[in-house]
Amino acid sequence: MMQEWWVGPPLQKAKYVFIEHHGAARGDLDNKDGSVFDALVKAGVLVDDNVNVVDKRGSAFYKAKVKDAHIIVRLEWE
């Protein structure tokens, strides 16, 4: 879905990335974040997910039924 919506070149610098995870209470939040960052790089949204590209990051988890699971990614860049 990210590849469909992101039409610009990959970001060389992101000021802030915030990820909201909504779903079943399984797994570790850091692993969930890692998967989302990998998807952002693969989709061409970010050139990389290292500290030279992403200045700050944050995340939150909200318990939801499996059928209502979703992820929201908020990006700030210049």
N, CA, C and O atoms as a MOPAC input file, in Angstrom:
PM7 MOZYME 1SCF
protein

 N      0.81800 1    -1.18200 1     0.00000 1
 C      0.00000 1     0.00000 1     0.00000 1
 C      0.87000 1     1.25700 1     0.00000 1
 O      0.51900 1     2.26100 1    -0.62100 1
 N      1.99800 1     1.19700 1     0.69500 1
 C      2.88400 1     2.36800 1     0.73500 1
 C      3.42200 1     2.70700 1    -0.64600 1
 O      3.56800 1     3.88000 1    -0.99100 1
 N      3.71500 1     1.68300 1    -1.43300 1
 C      4.22700 1     1.92100 1    -2.78400 1
 C      3.19200 1     2.60500 1    -3.65700 1
 O      3.55700 1     3.37900 1    -4.54200 1
 N      1.91400 1     2.34200 1    -3.43400 1
 C      0.85500 1     2.96400 1    -4.22100 1
 C      0.68200 1     4.43900 1    -3.86300 1
 O      0.40700 1     5.26000 1    -4.73800 1
 N      0.83800 1     4.77500 1    -2.59900 1
 C      0.56100 1     6.12400 1    -2.13100 1
 C      1.76000 1     7.05500 1    -2.21400 1
 O      1.58300 1     8.25900 1    -2.39900 1
 N      2.97500 1     6.53200 1    -2.08200 1
 C      4.16900 1     7.38400 1    -2.10700 1
 C      4.61600 1     7.55000 1    -3.54300 1
 O      5.04200 1     6.58500 1    -4.17800 1
 N      4.52400 1     8.76800 1    -4.06500 1
 C      4.85700 1     8.98400 1    -5.47300 1
 C      6.17200 1     9.74400 1    -5.67000 1
 O      6.67400 1     9.83100 1    -6.79100 1
 N      6.72800 1    10.29000 1    -4.59300 1
 C      7.96900 1    11.03500 1    -4.69900 1
 C      9.18100 1    10.13300 1    -4.56800 1
 O      9.05100 1     8.92500 1    -4.36900 1
 N     10.35700 1    10.72400 1    -4.67900 1
 C     11.58700 1     9.95000 1    -4.46900 1
 C     11.73300 1     9.60800 1    -2.98200 1
 O     11.10200 1    10.24700 1    -2.14000 1
 N     12.54800 1     8.61800 1    -2.65500 1
 C     12.75800 1     8.27300 1    -1.24400 1
 C     13.30200 1     9.47000 1    -0.46200 1
 O     14.15000 1    10.21400 1    -0.95500 1
 N     12.81200 1     9.64200 1     0.74300 1
 C     13.28600 1    10.73500 1     1.60000 1
 C     14.72300 1    10.49500 1     2.01700 1
 O     15.06600 1     9.41300 1     2.49300 1
 N     15.55700 1    11.49700 1     1.84000 1
 C     16.94500 1    11.43700 1     2.29700 1
 C     17.04500 1    11.75300 1     3.79100 1
 O     18.01200 1    11.37800 1     4.45400 1
 N     16.01900 1    12.45500 1     4.31300 1
 C     16.01600 1    12.86100 1     5.71200 1
 C     14.57100 1    12.93800 1     6.19700 1
 O     13.73100 1    13.56800 1     5.55500 1
 N     14.28600 1    12.30300 1     7.32000 1
 C     12.97600 1    12.39100 1     7.96900 1
 C     13.18600 1    12.97000 1     9.36700 1
 O     13.97400 1    12.44800 1    10.15500 1
 N     12.47300 1    14.05200 1     9.66100 1
 C     12.61000 1    14.67700 1    10.97600 1
 C     12.00700 1    13.79400 1    12.07100 1
 O     12.56000 1    13.69700 1    13.16600 1
 N     10.87000 1    13.14800 1    11.77300 1
 C     10.18000 1    12.35500 1    12.79200 1
 C      9.32300 1    11.29300 1    12.11600 1
 O      8.63600 1    11.57400 1    11.13400 1
 N      9.36400 1    10.08700 1    12.63800 1
 C      8.50300 1     8.99900 1    12.17500 1
 C      7.77800 1     8.45500 1    13.40300 1
 O      8.41300 1     8.05400 1    14.37800 1
 N      6.44300 1     8.44200 1    13.35000 1
 C      5.65100 1     7.89000 1    14.44400 1
 C      4.77600 1     6.77500 1    13.88700 1
 O      4.09100 1     6.95100 1    12.88000 1
 N      4.80900 1     5.62300 1    14.55700 1
 C      4.07400 1     4.44400 1    14.10100 1
 C      3.05700 1     4.05300 1    15.16100 1
 O      3.40300 1     3.85900 1    16.32600 1
 N      1.79900 1     3.93800 1    14.74700 1
 C      0.73600 1     3.42400 1    15.61500 1
 C      0.40300 1     2.00600 1    15.16600 1
 O      0.06600 1     1.77100 1    14.00600 1
 N      0.50200 1     1.07500 1    16.09300 1
 C      0.13100 1    -0.31800 1    15.82200 1
 C     -1.21100 1    -0.58000 1    16.50700 1
 O     -1.35000 1    -0.35700 1    17.71000 1
 N     -2.18000 1    -1.04500 1    15.75500 1
 C     -3.48700 1    -1.41400 1    16.28900 1
 C     -3.68800 1    -2.88800 1    15.97100 1
 O     -3.69000 1    -3.27400 1    14.80200 1
 N     -3.85900 1    -3.72400 1    17.00500 1
 C     -4.04200 1    -5.14800 1    16.73500 1
 C     -3.95500 1    -5.97600 1    17.99200 1
 O     -4.04200 1    -5.46700 1    19.10900 1
 N     -3.77900 1    -7.27900 1    17.78100 1
 C     -3.69700 1    -8.23100 1    18.88200 1
 C     -2.41600 1    -8.00600 1    19.67600 1
 O     -1.38300 1    -7.63700 1    19.11600 1
 N     -2.49400 1    -8.22900 1    20.96500 1
 C     -1.35000 1    -8.01900 1    21.85700 1
 C     -0.39700 1    -9.20900 1    21.76400 1
 O     -0.35000 1   -10.06900 1    22.64400 1
 N      0.36200 1    -9.22600 1    20.66200 1
 C      1.36400 1   -10.27700 1    20.45800 1
 C      2.64400 1    -9.64700 1    19.94800 1
 O      2.61200 1    -8.63900 1    19.24300 1
 N      3.75800 1   -10.23500 1    20.30200 1
 C      5.04200 1    -9.77700 1    19.78500 1
 C      5.60100 1    -8.58200 1    20.53500 1
 O      4.97000 1    -8.05200 1    21.45000 1
 N      6.77900 1    -8.17400 1    20.13800 1
 C      7.47700 1    -7.03900 1    20.74800 1
 C      7.28900 1    -5.80400 1    19.88800 1
 O      7.30400 1    -5.87900 1    18.65900 1
 N      7.11300 1    -4.67000 1    20.54200 1
 C      6.89800 1    -3.41900 1    19.82400 1
 C      8.10700 1    -3.06500 1    18.95900 1
 O      7.93900 1    -2.56300 1    17.84700 1
 N      9.32300 1    -3.31800 1    19.45100 1
 C     10.51000 1    -2.98700 1    18.64900 1
 C     10.58100 1    -3.83500 1    17.38500 1
 O     11.03700 1    -3.35000 1    16.34900 1
 N     10.14100 1    -5.08900 1    17.44600 1
 C     10.10500 1    -5.92400 1    16.23900 1
 C      9.04600 1    -5.43600 1    15.25900 1
 O      9.25700 1    -5.44900 1    14.04600 1
 N      7.90600 1    -5.00500 1    15.79500 1
 C      6.85600 1    -4.45800 1    14.93700 1
 C      7.35200 1    -3.18900 1    14.23700 1
 O      7.13800 1    -3.01100 1    13.03800 1
 N      8.01600 1    -2.31100 1    14.99600 1
 C      8.58000 1    -1.09500 1    14.40200 1
 C      9.58400 1    -1.43300 1    13.31000 1
 O      9.57100 1    -0.82800 1    12.23800 1
 N     10.44900 1    -2.39300 1    13.58000 1
 C     11.46700 1    -2.78800 1    12.59900 1
 C     10.84600 1    -3.24300 1    11.29500 1
 O     11.35100 1    -2.92200 1    10.21800 1
 N      9.75500 1    -3.98600 1    11.38100 1
 C      9.06900 1    -4.44400 1    10.16600 1
 C      8.51300 1    -3.27000 1     9.37000 1
 O      8.59100 1    -3.25600 1     8.14100 1
 N      7.95100 1    -2.28400 1    10.07100 1
 C      7.40200 1    -1.12100 1     9.38900 1
 C      8.52100 1    -0.31100 1     8.73300 1
 O      8.37500 1     0.13000 1     7.59300 1
 N      9.63200 1    -0.11300 1     9.43700 1
 C     10.75200 1     0.62200 1     8.83900 1
 C     11.30800 1    -0.11300 1     7.62100 1
 O     11.64500 1     0.51700 1     6.61900 1
 N     11.40500 1    -1.42900 1     7.69900 1
 C     11.85800 1    -2.20700 1     6.53900 1
 C     10.90900 1    -2.00900 1     5.35700 1
 O     11.34900 1    -1.88900 1     4.21400 1
 N      9.60000 1    -1.97500 1     5.64000 1
 C      8.61200 1    -1.76500 1     4.57600 1
 C      8.72300 1    -0.36000 1     3.98800 1
 O      8.56800 1    -0.18300 1     2.77900 1
 N      8.99000 1     0.64100 1     4.83200 1
 C      9.15000 1     2.01500 1     4.33800 1
 C     10.34000 1     2.12500 1     3.38900 1
 O     10.27100 1     2.82600 1     2.38000 1
 N     11.42600 1     1.43300 1     3.71200 1
 C     12.61000 1     1.44500 1     2.84200 1
 C     12.31600 1     0.68100 1     1.55300 1
 O     12.62200 1     1.16300 1     0.46300 1
 N     11.73200 1    -0.49500 1     1.67100 1
 C     11.44200 1    -1.31100 1     0.48100 1
 C     10.45400 1    -0.61200 1    -0.45200 1
 O     10.55000 1    -0.74400 1    -1.67300 1
 N      9.50600 1     0.13100 1     0.12000 1
 C      8.51100 1     0.83700 1    -0.68900 1
 C      9.06300 1     2.11000 1    -1.31500 1
 O      8.39600 1     2.73100 1    -2.14300 1
 N     10.27100 1     2.50600 1    -0.92900 1
 C     10.87100 1     3.70400 1    -1.50000 1
 C     10.42900 1     4.98800 1    -0.82000 1
 O     10.56300 1     6.06800 1    -1.39500 1
 N      9.90200 1     4.88800 1     0.39700 1
 C      9.51100 1     6.07700 1     1.15100 1
 C     10.74200 1     6.69300 1     1.81500 1
 O     10.92500 1     7.91000 1     1.79100 1
 N     11.57500 1     5.85300 1     2.40100 1
 C     12.82800 1     6.28600 1     3.02100 1
 C     13.99500 1     5.66000 1     2.27700 1
 O     13.91100 1     4.51200 1     1.84100 1
 N     15.07800 1     6.40200 1     2.13000 1
 C     16.26600 1     5.85700 1     1.47500 1
 C     16.91700 1     4.78600 1     2.36100 1
 O     17.53100 1     3.84700 1     1.85400 1
 N     16.77900 1     4.93200 1     3.68400 1
 C     17.31900 1     3.98000 1     4.65500 1
 C     16.62100 1     4.25500 1     5.97700 1
 O     15.94300 1     5.27200 1     6.12100 1
 N     16.78100 1     3.35900 1     6.94100 1
 C     16.15400 1     3.58900 1     8.24600 1
 C     17.19400 1     3.80400 1     9.35000 1
 O     16.89800 1     3.62100 1    10.53100 1
 N     18.38600 1     4.18400 1     8.97000 1
 C     19.41900 1     4.40700 1     9.98200 1
 C     19.31100 1     5.81200 1    10.58000 1
 O     18.50700 1     6.62700 1    10.12900 1
 N     20.12200 1     6.08200 1    11.58900 1
 C     20.04200 1     7.35300 1    12.32100 1
 C     20.49200 1     8.55100 1    11.49000 1
 O     20.20300 1     9.68900 1    11.85700 1
 N     21.18300 1     8.32400 1    10.39500 1
 C     21.55000 1     9.43200 1     9.51200 1
 C     20.35100 1     9.92700 1     8.70600 1
 O     20.36200 1    11.05500 1     8.21500 1
 N     19.33200 1     9.10700 1     8.56800 1
 C     18.14100 1     9.45500 1     7.79700 1
 C     16.98200 1     9.83300 1     8.72200 1
 O     16.30900 1    10.83500 1     8.48100 1
 N     16.74100 1     9.05800 1     9.75900 1
 C     15.62000 1     9.28800 1    10.67900 1
 C     16.14500 1     9.94700 1    11.94800 1
 O     16.85800 1     9.32700 1    12.73800 1
 N     15.77700 1    11.22500 1    12.13300 1
 C     16.24400 1    11.96300 1    13.31200 1
 C     15.59700 1    11.46500 1    14.59800 1
 O     16.29000 1    11.15500 1    15.56700 1
 N     14.26800 1    11.38700 1    14.60700 1
 C     13.54100 1    10.93900 1    15.80200 1
 C     12.45600 1     9.96900 1    15.38700 1
 O     11.93800 1    10.02900 1    14.27200 1
 N     12.12000 1     9.07100 1    16.30700 1
 C     11.05000 1     8.12000 1    16.03700 1
 C     10.28500 1     7.83500 1    17.31400 1
 O     10.80300 1     8.00600 1    18.41800 1
 N      9.06800 1     7.40400 1    17.15200 1
 C      8.23800 1     7.02800 1    18.28500 1
 C      7.21500 1     6.01100 1    17.82100 1
 O      6.96400 1     5.85200 1    16.62700 1
 N      6.62500 1     5.31900 1    18.80100 1
 C      5.60700 1     4.34300 1    18.44100 1
 C      4.68000 1     4.10400 1    19.61800 1
 O      5.01700 1     4.39400 1    20.76600 1
 N      3.51700 1     3.57300 1    19.31500 1
 C      2.53000 1     3.23600 1    20.33500 1
 C      1.77200 1     2.00100 1    19.86400 1
 O      1.66900 1     1.72800 1    18.66800 1
 N      1.24500 1     1.26200 1    20.83800 1
 C      0.44500 1     0.07800 1    20.54800 1
 C     -0.93900 1     0.25000 1    21.16100 1
 O     -1.07900 1     0.66600 1    22.31200 1
 N     -1.95400 1    -0.07700 1    20.37400 1
 C     -3.33700 1    -0.02100 1    20.82900 1
 C     -3.98000 1    -1.37700 1    20.56600 1
 O     -4.01800 1    -1.84400 1    19.42700 1
 N     -4.48000 1    -2.00000 1    21.61600 1
 C     -5.08500 1    -3.31800 1    21.47900 1
 C     -6.38300 1    -3.20100 1    20.68100 1
 O     -7.21800 1    -2.33700 1    20.94800 1
 N     -6.53200 1    -4.08900 1    19.69700 1
 C     -7.72200 1    -4.12600 1    18.85800 1
 C     -7.95800 1    -5.57300 1    18.43100 1
 O     -7.05300 1    -6.40600 1    18.48700 1
 N     -9.16700 1    -5.85100 1    18.01100 1
 C     -9.47400 1    -7.18100 1    17.49700 1
 C     -8.67900 1    -7.41100 1    16.21400 1
 O     -8.36000 1    -6.47200 1    15.48500 1
 N     -8.37000 1    -8.66300 1    15.96000 1
 C     -7.56900 1    -9.01200 1    14.78200 1
 C     -8.21400 1    -8.46800 1    13.50600 1
 O     -7.50700 1    -7.98300 1    12.62300 1
 N     -9.52500 1    -8.53900 1    13.39600 1
 C    -10.20100 1    -8.05700 1    12.18000 1
 C    -10.09900 1    -6.54500 1    12.01800 1
 O    -10.30700 1    -6.02100 1    10.92400 1
 N     -9.78100 1    -5.84600 1    13.09600 1
 C     -9.64200 1    -4.38900 1    13.05000 1
 C     -8.18800 1    -3.93000 1    13.06600 1
 O     -7.92100 1    -2.73800 1    13.22300 1
 N     -7.24800 1    -4.85400 1    12.90400 1
 C     -5.81600 1    -4.52000 1    12.96800 1
 C     -5.43200 1    -3.59600 1    11.82000 1
 O     -5.88700 1    -3.76600 1    10.68900 1
 N     -4.58900 1    -2.61600 1    12.12900 1
 C     -4.05100 1    -1.72100 1    11.11200 1
 C     -2.86000 1    -0.97200 1    11.69600 1
 O     -2.63400 1    -0.97800 1    12.90600 1
 N     -2.11300 1    -0.33300 1    10.82100 1
 C     -0.93600 1     0.45100 1    11.20800 1
 C     -1.06400 1     1.83400 1    10.59000 1
 O     -1.44100 1     1.97700 1     9.42700 1
 N     -0.74400 1     2.84500 1    11.38100 1
 C     -0.72700 1     4.22800 1    10.88800 1
 C      0.69900 1     4.73600 1    11.00900 1
 O      1.31100 1     4.62400 1    12.07200 1
 N      1.23400 1     5.29300 1     9.93000 1
 C      2.58100 1     5.85300 1     9.93600 1
 C      2.46900 1     7.35600 1     9.66700 1
 O      1.85600 1     7.78500 1     8.68900 1
 N      3.08000 1     8.14400 1    10.56200 1
 C      3.12000 1     9.59400 1    10.36700 1
 C      4.57700 1    10.00100 1    10.14800 1
 O      5.46400 1     9.63400 1    10.91800 1
 N      4.79700 1    10.76200 1     9.08800 1
 C      6.14300 1    11.21000 1     8.73400 1
 C      6.20000 1    12.72600 1     8.75200 1
 O      5.26900 1    13.39500 1     8.30400 1
 N      7.29500 1    13.26600 1     9.27000 1
 C      7.58600 1    14.68200 1     9.14200 1
 C      8.91100 1    14.81700 1     8.42000 1
 O      9.89600 1    14.16800 1     8.77400 1
 N      8.92700 1    15.66800 1     7.40300 1
 C     10.15700 1    15.92200 1     6.65900 1
 C     10.12900 1    17.33700 1     6.12900 1
 O      9.08800 1    17.99400 1     6.11600 1
 N     11.27900 1    17.79300 1     5.69600 1
 C     11.38300 1    19.15000 1     5.14700 1
 C     11.34400 1    19.11400 1     3.64700 1
 O     11.41900 1    20.16000 1     3.00200 1

